[in-house]
Amino acid sequence: MPRDSDASHGIALITGELTANAVSHGRVPGRDFHLRLSVQPPPAPDGHRTPVTARIEVSDARDERRPELRDPAAEADNQEGGRGLLLVDALASKWGVAERSIGKTVWCEYALGATEPGRALRAQSSS
């Protein structure tokens, strides 16, 4: 994925918002958060991919603090925060929260589209 592509910028923005939320709202003294980035699904045996999705998962140790979308109009007086999840919701193809034995995982998927074998490599080598 080219560094200056829309997908790269979108994934970076989503990752920044979810990790900032984990630090700000999911922190438990003595515990860190965990970030996992993956691309799904893996290539088929013939090398072709079905629609590809980048998956971003951020886990923290607080299970009582769940992220929720806020109404931007109701948050008009709060100039410092509360809008990050709106960005995630607008950019991600889907997102949610998964239970863990300790804490929670906030995950989202960013649709990258279908690719042919070598397409990304050709695009990078021609630039």
Salt bridges, closest charged atoms under 4 A:
ASP46 OD1 - HIS48 ND1 3.63
GLU57 OE2 - ARG36 NH1 3.54
GLU57 OE2 - ARG55 NE 2.62
ASP60 OD1 - LYS104 NZ 2.81
GLU64 OE2 - ARG62 NE 2.76
GLU75 OE1 - ARG70 NH1 3.69
GLU99 OE2 - ARG66 NH2 2.81
GLU109 OE2 - ARG55 NH1 2.85
GLU109 OE1 - LYS94 NZ 3.75
